[in-house]
């Protein structure tokens, strides 16, 4: 390794061209940079749900009390206005968006890039060509206890087996870490794709799902085990595991770009991101990808898709760090974009999240 002549302690930061001189790194860079045009906002489609889960984010805060606007014409106007102001990607959530398929269809007809967060209990029509993220919180016994739904995983698999839109999102809580191995085996046996989320406490939540530093370390090991065990089915990387199971949350590690934590409206998410409630209103002061989350405890996969990927310039201090960032972006795109195929991870090392390497306004997505 070369060292700085001035201090003989700090490694010399490589030139970006040196990083791209590695053929597989340049190939991955060219692959992911084509999607830098993505600009998202999120939309609560319904204030109703066919399940009621412990630790649910929707039924916290004021957004749950917003009236439900079911007027397809109003939603069409909203999507057209969103496209006009530069939004290219929609995240449809709610309580449960599968309960309003007619509104999902309107959104898809106006904004063809997007994803839907669903509990998977009711199948979304195949004509709606968004990525579909199906929440999994453990095995069927845990689903019955935490989500009041029996045989939920079986129902989810029946609905979305062989569906190219579907990604099963396993949310690690403090209680369900060991269950993931069998759940992953069940999904792999059905040739389903799986990614990971980490339970991040709603404001004021101190229940049994909240993580400890020990459970985060156990979660990290389980994630890495399954990346290696099921490389064709698990959409994840070692750096994803590092970033989302660190003792510090995403905001402390990377500085969150979403308006709720970012006062700047000059560039990136601070200027473009909105989180619409079911009545089509929005409030910048609370706008983030999962409102009413305790920011200090935020390790959401949805948040990381913007917060970590925006920090390119923090990840060019070494080849391993840049490879890790590319793995993260490659994972994010495979999870969120229809037709994008995840490549082989470039870095299997445990690379620590790097400190800031420059002005934050140059890093905004």
C-alpha positions in Angstrom: 0.0 0.0 0.0 1.2 3.5 -0.8 1.4 6.1 2.0 1.2 9.9 2.0 4.8 11.2 2.2 3.5 14.1 4.4 2.3 11.9 7.3 3.3 8.4 6.4 0.1 7.4 8.2 -2.8 8.1 5.8 -3.2 6.1 2.7 -3.3 8.1 -0.5 -6.9 8.3 -1.9 -7.0 6.7 -5.3 -8.1 8.6 -8.4 -11.5 7.7 -9.6 -10.0 6.6 -12.9 -7.8 4.2 -11.0 -10.8 2.6 -9.4 -12.5 2.3 -12.8 -9.3 0.7 -14.3 -10.5 -2.6 -12.7 -12.6 -4.1 -15.5 -15.4 -5.6 -13.3 -15.7 -2.4 -11.3 -16.0 -0.2 -14.5 -18.6 -2.6 -15.8 -20.7 -2.4 -12.6 -20.3 1.4 -12.5 -21.6 1.7 -16.1 -24.5 -0.6 -15.2 -25.7 1.3 -12.2 -25.1 4.9 -13.4 -27.8 4.5 -16.0 -30.3 4.8 -13.2 -29.1 7.9 -11.6 -32.1 9.7 -13.0 -34.4 8.1 -10.5 -36.2 10.6 -8.2 -38.8 9.2 -5.9 -41.7 10.3 -3.7 -44.0 8.1 -1.6 -47.8 7.9 -1.5 -50.2 6.4 1.0 -52.9 4.8 -1.1 -55.3 3.6 1.6 -55.9 4.2 5.3 -57.3 0.7 5.7 -55.6 -2.6 6.2 -56.6 -6.2 6.3 -54.0 -7.0 9.0 -53.0 -5.2 12.1 -49.3 -5.7 13.1 -47.4 -5.0 16.3 -45.0 -2.1 15.6 -46.9 -0.9 12.5 -45.6 2.5 11.2 -48.7 3.6 9.5 -50.9 3.6 12.6 -48.6 6.0 14.3 -48.7 9.8 14.1 -51.2 12.0 12.3 -51.1 10.4 8.8 -53.5 7.6 9.9 -56.3 10.1 10.4 -56.1 11.5 6.9 -59.3 11.0 4.9 -59.0 8.5 2.0 -59.3 10.1 -1.4 -60.6 7.4 -3.8 -61.1 9.6 -6.8 -59.2 8.1 -9.7 -59.2 11.4 -11.5 -57.6 13.3 -8.6 -54.9 10.6 -8.4 -54.3 10.9 -12.1 -53.8 14.7 -11.8 -51.4 14.1 -8.9 -49.3 11.7 -10.9 -49.2 14.0 -13.9 -48.1 16.9 -11.6 -45.5 14.8 -10.0 -44.0 13.8 -13.4 -44.0 17.5 -14.4 -41.9 18.5 -11.3 -39.4 15.7 -12.1 -40.5 12.7 -10.1 -39.6 9.5 -12.0 -40.3 6.8 -9.5 -43.2 6.2 -7.1 -43.4 4.2 -3.9 -47.0 3.2 -3.2 -47.7 2.2 0.4 -50.3 3.1 2.9 -51.8 1.1 5.3 -52.5 -1.6 2.5 -52.4 -0.5 -1.1 -53.7 -3.8 -2.5 -57.2 -2.7 -1.3 -57.4 0.0 -3.9 -56.2 -1.7 -7.2 -58.0 0.9 -9.3 -55.8 3.6 -7.9 -52.7 1.5 -8.4 -53.7 1.1 -12.0 -54.0 4.9 -12.5 -50.6 5.5 -10.9 -49.0 2.9 -13.2 -50.5 4.3 -16.3 -49.1 7.7 -15.5 -45.8 6.8 -13.8 -44.4 3.4 -15.1 -41.5 3.1 -12.7 -42.3 2.3 -9.1 -42.9 -0.2 -6.3 -45.7 -1.2 -4.0 -45.3 -2.2 -0.3 -47.8 -4.8 0.6 -48.5 -7.5 3.2 -49.1 -9.9 0.3 -52.4 -11.2 1.7 -54.3 -10.0 -1.4 -52.7 -10.4 -4.8 -52.2 -7.2 -6.8 -53.4 -7.6 -10.5 -50.6 -8.6 -12.9 -51.5 -5.6 -15.2 -49.8 -3.3 -12.6 -46.1 -3.7 -13.5 -44.4 -2.3 -10.5 -42.0 -4.1 -8.2 -44.0 -5.6 -5.3 -42.4 -5.7 -1.9 -44.1 -8.4 0.3 -43.4 -7.9 4.0 -42.4 -11.0 5.9 -41.9 -10.8 9.7 -41.0 -14.4 10.5 -42.5 -17.8 10.1 -46.2 -18.5 10.2 -46.2 -19.0 14.0 -44.7 -15.5 14.4 -47.1 -14.0 11.8 -50.0 -15.3 13.8 -48.7 -13.8 17.0 -47.4 -10.4 15.6 -49.6 -9.9 12.6 -52.7 -11.8 13.7 -52.6 -13.8 10.4 -52.4 -17.5 10.2 -50.4 -19.3 7.4 -49.4 -15.9 6.0 -46.2 -16.9 4.4 -47.9 -19.8 2.6 -50.6 -17.4 1.3 -47.9 -14.9 0.2 -46.0 -17.6 -1.7 -49.3 -18.8 -3.4 -50.0 -15.3 -4.5 -46.6 -14.3 -5.8 -44.7 -17.5 -6.8 -43.1 -17.1 -10.2 -44.2 -13.5 -10.3 -41.2 -11.4 -11.6 -42.5 -8.3 -9.8 -42.2 -9.9 -6.4 -39.5 -9.4 -3.8 -40.1 -10.9 -0.3 -38.8 -8.5 2.3 -37.8 -10.2 5.6 -37.9 -7.7 8.5 -35.5 -8.8 11.2 -36.8 -8.0 14.7 -35.1 -8.9 18.0 -37.3 -12.0 18.2 -37.2 -13.6 14.8 -33.5 -13.9 13.8 -33.2 -17.6 13.8 -36.5 -18.1 11.9 -35.0 -16.5 8.8 -33.0 -19.6 7.9 -36.1 -21.7 7.4 -38.1 -18.9 5.8 -35.3 -18.3 3.3 -35.1 -22.1 2.5 -38.9 -22.1 1.9 -38.7 -19.1 -0.4 -35.6 -20.5 -2.3 -37.4 -23.8 -2.8 -40.1 -21.9 -4.5 -37.6 -19.8 -6.5 -38.7 -16.6 -4.9 -36.5 -13.6 -4.4 -35.7 -12.3 -0.9 -34.1 -9.2 0.6 -33.8 -7.9 4.1 -35.1 -5.1 6.3 -34.3 -4.3 9.9 -37.1 -3.3 12.3 -36.7 0.3 13.1 -38.8 1.5 16.1 -41.7 3.9 15.6 -41.4 7.0 17.8 -42.0 6.0 21.4 -41.9 2.2 20.7 -40.1 0.2 23.4 -41.7 -3.2 22.7 -40.0 -6.6 22.2 -39.3 -6.1 18.5 -36.8 -3.3 19.1 -33.2 -4.3 18.5 -30.2 -4.3 20.9 -26.6 -4.1 19.8 -26.4 -7.9 20.4 -29.4 -8.7 18.2 -28.0 -6.4 15.4 -24.8 -8.4 15.4 -26.8 -11.6 15.2 -28.9 -10.2 12.4 -25.7 -9.2 10.5 -24.4 -12.7 10.7 -27.6 -14.3 9.5 -27.8 -11.9 6.6 -24.2 -12.8 5.5 -24.9 -16.5 6.0 -27.9 -16.3 3.6 -26.1 -14.2 1.0 -23.6 -17.0 0.8 -26.1 -19.8 1.0 -28.6 -18.6 -1.5 -26.8 -16.3 -3.9 -29.4 -16.7 -6.7 -32.4 -15.9 -4.4 -31.1 -13.4 -1.8 -30.8 -9.8 -3.1 -28.2 -8.4 -0.7 -24.5 -7.8 -0.1 -22.1 -7.8 2.8 -22.1 -4.0 2.8 -25.9 -3.9 3.0 -25.6 -6.0 6.1 -22.9 -3.7 7.6 -24.8 -0.5 6.9 -28.1 -1.7 8.3 -26.9 -3.5 11.4 -24.4 -1.0 12.7 -24.9 0.1 16.3 -25.6 3.6 14.9 -28.6 4.2 12.6 -28.5 5.4 9.0 -28.9 9.1 10.0 -25.9 9.1 12.3 -23.8 7.1 9.8 -24.6 8.9 6.6 -26.7 12.0 7.4 -30.3 11.4 6.1 -31.2 13.2 3.0 -35.0 13.1 3.5 -36.7 16.5 4.3 -37.6 15.5 7.9 -33.9 15.5 8.8 -32.6 17.7 6.0 -33.5 21.4 6.1 -31.9 22.1 2.7 -34.2 22.6 -0.2 -31.4 23.4 -2.6 -30.7 20.0 -4.2 -31.6 16.3 -4.1 -34.3 14.7 -1.8 -34.5 17.9 0.2 -36.0 19.6 -2.8 -37.8 16.9 -4.6 -39.1 14.3 -2.1 -42.7 14.4 -0.8 -44.6 11.9 1.3 -48.3 12.1 0.4 -51.0 11.1 2.7 -54.3 9.4 1.7 -56.0 12.8 1.3 -53.2 13.9 -1.2 -51.8 16.4 1.3 -48.1 16.4 2.4 -46.1 18.0 5.2 -42.4 18.7 4.5 -41.5 18.8 8.2 -42.4 15.1 8.7 -41.6 13.9 5.2 -39.4 10.7 5.0 -39.7 7.3 3.5 -41.2 5.7 6.6 -42.8 8.6 8.6 -43.1 8.3 12.4 -39.9 6.2 12.7 -37.5 7.0 15.5 -34.8 8.6 13.4 -32.0 7.6 15.7 -33.1 3.9 15.3 -33.7 4.0 11.5 -32.2 1.1 9.6 -35.0 0.8 7.0 -34.0 -0.8 3.7 -36.2 1.9 2.0 -34.2 4.7 3.7 -30.9 3.1 2.8 -31.9 3.0 -0.9 -31.6 6.7 -0.9 -29.4 7.6 2.0 -26.5 5.2 1.3 -26.6 5.4 -2.5 -26.4 9.2 -2.3 -23.0 9.0 -0.6 -20.8 8.1 -3.6 -18.1 10.5 -2.6 -17.6 8.9 0.8 -17.0 5.6 -0.9 -14.1 6.3 -3.2 -11.2 6.2 -0.7 -10.3 2.6 -1.5 -11.1 -0.1 -4.0 -12.9 -2.3 -1.4 -15.0 0.6 -0.2 -16.0 1.6 -3.7 -16.8 -2.1 -4.6 -19.0 -2.3 -1.5 -20.9 0.8 -2.5 -21.4 -0.6 -6.0 -22.7 -3.8 -4.4 -25.1 -1.7 -2.4 -26.4 0.2 -5.4 -26.7 -3.0 -7.5 -28.7 -4.6 -4.7 -31.0 -1.5 -4.4 -31.7 -1.4 -8.1 -32.4 -5.2 -8.2 -34.9 -4.8 -5.4 -36.6 -1.6 -6.7 -36.5 -1.6 -10.5 -38.4 -4.0 -12.8 -36.1 -5.9 -15.2 -32.9 -5.0 -13.4 -30.8 -8.1 -12.7 -28.4 -8.2 -9.7 -24.9 -9.1 -10.5 -22.3 -11.0 -8.4 -21.2 -9.1 -5.4 -17.7 -7.5 -5.9 -16.7 -7.3 -2.2 -17.0 -9.9 0.5 -15.1 -7.9 3.1 -16.7 -6.2 6.1 -16.0 -2.6 5.1 -17.0 0.0 7.7 -19.2 2.9 6.7 -16.7 5.7 5.8 -16.8 9.2 7.3 -17.7 12.2 5.3 -15.3 13.1 2.4 -16.6 16.4 1.4 -19.5 18.9 1.4 -22.9 17.2 1.9 -24.5 19.2 -0.8 -22.4 17.3 -3.4 -23.8 14.0 -2.2 -27.6 14.6 -2.3 -29.5 12.2 -4.5 
